[in-house]
Amino acid sequence: MKTEMERFIKIQILTELEDAVGRENCSVREIDRLTHSVDYFWLSRMWADRGRRMPEADFIVSPKDAQETSKVVKIANYYKIPITTWGGGGGTQGGAIPVCGGILLDTKRMDKIYEINEEGMYIECGAGTIYKHLEWAANERGYATMHYPSSLTCSTVGGFLAHRGIGVVSTKYGKIDDMVLQMEVVLPNGDIIQTSPAPKHAAGPDLNQIFIGSEGTYGIITKAQMRIYEQPETRRFRGFLFKDMHGAFMAGREILQKFKPSVMRLYDDAETASLIKKIVGVEKPGAFMNVAYEGVKELVDVEECILLDTFKKYGAEDLGSGYGEKWWKEKITFFYPGNMMDLPQMFGTMDTIAPYDKIEKIYWSMKKAVESNFPQAKFIAHFSHWYEWGCMIYDRFIIEGKDVPQDPEEAMRLHNAVWTLGVRTAIENGGVVNDHHGVGIKLGRLMKEQYGPAMQVFEGLKKSLDPNGIMNPYKLGL
Amino acid sequence: MNISKKARTHIDACRFCWMCRHICPIGNATGQERNTARARALGLSLVVRDAEKTEEIIDNIYECSLCGACVKECVTGWDPVMFIQEAKTDAVLAGVIPAYIEKMLEAKEKTGNVYGAVLSKGFPEREIGAEVLLYLGQDARYKSPASCKNAAAVLDKAGIRYNCLKEEPESGYAMWFLTGNTAETQSAAKECAAQLNRYKNVIVYDPADLSFIKRQYKEWGIAVTAEMVGFSNYLLELIGEKKLEVCRSKRAYTVQDSFHSARELENAESMRKLVAQCGENRDMLCCGKDTFLAGNLIMNEYMPAAMREVSRRRLENAKNIGAETVVTESPAEYEQLLALGDKAVRVLSAEEMVLENVK
């Protein structure tokens, strides 16, 4: 009887969702539920690799705009069923996995380019726009988005915003939260709101920053105005080899007090000897650093002089422009299957960020904690987004397939133990849970450890905006 | 699931990778996550692991246009087209293909073409014992009467003596598209080769057929003794030999590259050379080997709304650069771009462009 009732209600909900978005944009087909159950999160991949099925949504809906999204959210609220937002599914933290079933809202039909505003230097687009398509739209008018993460071709505008993403030229152009002017958001009650028309204001807290990084727990981003930039007159590269990490940090810190390169990436000895050797061809031992500087030629000439003088002081070996240019060309190639870590290996990126006075200590503490507690794990890192006050660590652990338990539950246990230890060590030494991949279900448990009583701010917002707790449950520690 | 070890390796490589998502014309048009190479690979990887059934994912296999943009994009050499075609063959042999595919195969059996169509009135049939054959292919013959008429008209204008068959064998491309590498597909290919080999020269109108004959026949060891030439190349030859006298106009043309020519045959130049004879070439975003599909008439039979959106998006690319006229050598893309009825941009076949500039 209960089964019949459930079946009846499910069809009832389905017909309402079909009414909201159109029958062709609402699916209960197995292929759609399956493909939205596995994202880039290692655990979901391992689960599928072992022939297991991840939790699946009951309904997959693809609204075309905020109005349709609002209708879907209202239906979810009425029936009190979970609603998980999916952009490109390229997230590493399991943020898009519908762990509680319910509705999976795929944003990719919201991919309209509404306006290319060359005076205001922004493009208004649907949140489901694949970022590479936004880049193409900018390129067609002679501009660039300057947001070039490895997932540029995989992920959506909304996905980057919801997880506070970052690209390789961030040191000059900023993170995704620096690149957005205004957003349209559908709240959990179905209301459609606009954030302020410009981001830098004193009209209260910045609404953009409340929703950026909220991973679909406070609402669904449906539209955004993303900044575009003039193409640089020139972009130059310089590779350096440092004898030790300390000198590299000091050199990087000093250069940031003088000007902002676009790319700054420092690889530790282990990553220089592995990935950089393989992809870029640097054979010598040491810590490789690639720097790019760009803009108006006259300024770039001056910046180059400052860069060379400054790095010389710290004993850096100037490797010329070749390695850097090769790196730029291959910057996404790193992440193709065959070049990237893959199953049966276990791996993860525990990126964190801290001021310069803490960053080295965090790196060494995490390395020691992971390698001594999990001797089967390799720990490699690079430092790829730099500010005047500090930088981030993109640190990765890798466990070879032979050391990964075949039993998926045991593999999950080991995976979570490495993560807990690594991130906890970062927090204890002044880092944060994550730098630019987000929290998802992977790190939710560590949010309270990070924030302590400050977590009540997030929880208060959650309770107020989403009293039924339907928006992306078990993500972000909320 | 009976697929090769190579296919399994490629499936496992692709199942968690989205790097080619942005260039999938179907995925871009539908916005559906299942229309990615990784979704197809994920589904197949679970079938291989007995955690999924082919019947549940087979529709999605048929939602791929086989345009190869993903193959071109992959820097590490993975090939979704290969494993998709193996999956189709496996589904055919297991008897689990979708009903709409079955229907097209039945039409092929009954009528000789997958559309179950008849030739239009005015089809330029001629069997005059010529050494040259104009091989039109199924899409042009049964779905694009204008292509047939104009192809004949431009050859007539050049004074070419050629045959155009009322009973033309299918190259095997449509069968390959629907069933992969089956015995029936190879049999169709052999039958076609035998017919083509009766001629000294064969002008192949549709790049889909030309590419299939040049690549797949060779792989299967099917000998083609006739000299094969693509239609746009042939037009260039006629212009070079002054059999067609073309006057370069001030018009600007934007080439919609057929992926068969630009990627599979690595020839994006012929169309541009042809355009250069007729006017100014103005390329749009993602052209040449990076081209996006603009239409597929086989898929249009079972997913017309998605195919219309594929064509609409490609025409938008042209409009974004201010294109006046889009020129294509593919009858499928020609018909589907025209069917949009967009008055802002003209859509011409290669021969229409030549004819409007011929002296």
Contacts between the chains, C-beta under 8 A, distances in Angstrom:
chain1	res1	chain2	res2	distance
A	24	B	305	7.2
A	29	B	56	7.9
A	29	B	59	8.0
A	30	B	52	7.6
A	30	B	56	4.2
A	30	B	57	7.4
A	31	B	34	5.1
A	31	B	39	7.4
A	31	B	43	6.0
A	31	B	56	6.2
A	31	B	57	5.1
A	31	B	59	7.0
A	31	B	60	4.8
A	32	B	32	7.2
A	32	B	33	7.1
A	32	B	34	5.6
A	34	B	42	7.0
A	34	B	43	6.2
A	34	B	46	7.1
A	34	B	52	6.9
A	34	B	56	7.9
A	34	B	57	7.7
A	35	B	33	4.9
A	35	B	34	5.0
A	35	B	36	7.7
A	35	B	39	4.0
A	35	B	42	6.1
A	35	B	43	7.0
A	36	B	33	5.8
A	38	B	16	7.2
A	38	B	42	6.0
A	40	B	16	6.5
A	40	B	18	7.7
A	45	B	16	4.9
A	48	B	15	7.2
A	48	B	42	6.7
A	48	B	45	7.0
A	48	B	46	6.6
A	48	B	51	7.9
A	49	B	45	7.9
A	50	B	49	8.0
A	51	B	46	7.0
A	51	B	49	3.6
A	51	B	50	6.6
A	51	B	51	4.5
A	52	B	51	7.0
A	53	B	46	7.8
A	53	B	51	6.1
A	60	B	33	7.9
A	62	B	31	5.7
A	62	B	32	6.8
A	86	B	33	7.0
A	88	B	18	6.2
A	88	B	21	6.7
A	89	B	18	6.9
A	89	B	33	6.3
A	90	B	18	5.3
A	106	B	31	7.1
A	106	B	32	7.5
A	106	B	33	5.9
A	108	B	31	3.9
A	108	B	32	7.4
A	108	B	33	7.1
A	109	B	31	3.8
A	111	B	28	7.9
A	111	B	31	6.4
A	128	B	31	6.7
A	130	B	21	6.6
A	130	B	22	4.9
A	130	B	28	7.8
A	132	B	22	4.3
A	133	B	22	6.3
A	133	B	28	7.7
A	136	B	285	5.8
A	136	B	286	7.7
A	137	B	320	7.9
A	139	B	285	7.8
A	140	B	285	6.1
A	140	B	320	5.6
A	140	B	321	6.7
A	151	B	18	7.5
A	153	B	18	7.3
A	153	B	19	5.6
A	153	B	20	7.2
A	153	B	21	6.1
A	153	B	22	4.3
A	153	B	23	7.7
A	154	B	18	3.5
A	154	B	19	6.3
A	154	B	21	5.4
A	154	B	22	7.7
A	155	B	18	7.8
A	332	B	19	7.2
A	333	B	75	5.1
A	335	B	19	6.9
A	336	B	17	7.0
A	336	B	19	5.8
A	336	B	74	6.7
A	336	B	75	5.3
A	336	B	76	4.3
A	337	B	13	4.3
A	337	B	14	7.0
A	337	B	16	7.5
A	337	B	17	5.0
A	337	B	76	6.0
A	337	B	78	6.6
A	338	B	13	6.6
A	338	B	76	3.6
A	338	B	77	7.5
A	338	B	78	7.6
A	339	B	75	7.9
A	339	B	76	6.1
A	342	B	13	7.8
A	342	B	16	7.7
A	343	B	16	7.9
